[in-house]
Amino acid sequence: MTLRGIDPALRSALEAQAAKLGMSLNAVILQVLRSSLGLARAVEISHDLDALAGAWSRDEAQEFAAAIREFEEIDPSLWQPRPDAP
C-alpha cells in the first residue's frame, strides 16, 4: 500500500509524533489509522511498579550511557562467514 498526497504539514506532524513516541513513521501511521477507525487496541496500564520508578539525573543518565557504550559496538568478526558453515 502506498500513500500519496501527504502534504508537508501532515508529514511534519507525523514525523514529530514518531520522534516523540520513539516509534517508526510506519507504526505511527498505523496507530493513527487504527485509532481513527475505532480499531485501537485497548492497553491496560499496570501500576504495580510505580513506587519503584524514578528519574535519573542528567549525570546519572550520562554515566549509564557511558557504561553501556561498549555494548553498542559491533564486532565485525562476528559477522564473517565461518569456514565450517554449510
C-alpha positions in Angstrom: 0.0 0.0 0.0 1.3 3.4 -0.9 0.1 6.8 0.5 0.1 9.7 -1.9 -0.8 13.3 -1.4 0.8 13.8 2.0 1.4 17.5 2.3 4.4 18.8 4.2 2.4 19.8 7.3 1.0 16.4 7.7 4.3 14.7 7.1 5.9 17.0 9.6 3.2 16.3 12.2 3.6 12.5 11.7 7.4 12.7 11.9 7.1 14.8 15.1 4.8 12.3 16.7 7.0 9.4 15.7 10.0 11.1 17.3 8.0 12.0 20.4 6.9 8.4 20.9 10.1 6.8 19.7 8.3 4.9 17.0 8.8 4.4 13.3 6.8 6.6 10.9 5.0 3.5 9.7 4.0 2.5 13.2 2.6 6.0 13.9 0.6 6.0 10.7 -0.9 2.5 11.6 -1.7 3.8 15.1 -3.4 6.9 13.8 -5.4 4.8 11.2 -6.5 2.2 13.8 -7.5 4.9 16.3 -9.5 6.9 13.8 -11.3 3.8 12.6 -12.1 2.7 16.2 -9.8 -0.3 15.9 -7.3 0.9 18.5 -6.2 -1.9 20.8 -7.1 -1.3 24.5 -4.0 -1.3 26.6 -4.3 -1.7 30.3 -1.6 0.1 32.1 -0.2 -1.6 35.2 0.8 0.4 38.1 2.4 -2.4 40.1 5.9 -0.9 40.0 5.1 2.8 40.2 6.6 3.1 43.7 10.0 1.8 42.3 10.0 4.0 39.3 12.1 7.2 39.4 14.0 9.5 37.2 17.8 9.7 36.7 19.6 13.0 36.8 21.4 14.1 33.7 24.7 13.0 35.3 23.3 9.5 36.1 21.9 9.1 32.6 25.3 10.1 31.1 27.1 7.8 33.4 24.9 4.9 32.5 25.2 5.6 28.7 29.0 5.7 29.1 28.9 2.4 31.0 26.9 0.5 28.3 28.6 2.2 25.2 30.8 -0.7 24.6 27.7 -2.9 24.1 26.7 -0.8 21.2 29.9 -1.6 19.3 29.7 -4.2 16.5 32.4 -6.7 16.3 32.9 -7.3 12.6 34.5 -10.7 13.2 31.1 -12.0 14.4 29.6 -11.3 11.0 32.2 -13.1 9.0 31.2 -16.4 7.4 32.6 -19.4 9.4 34.8 -21.7 7.3 33.0 -24.8 8.7 29.5 -23.4 8.0 27.5 -25.2 5.2 
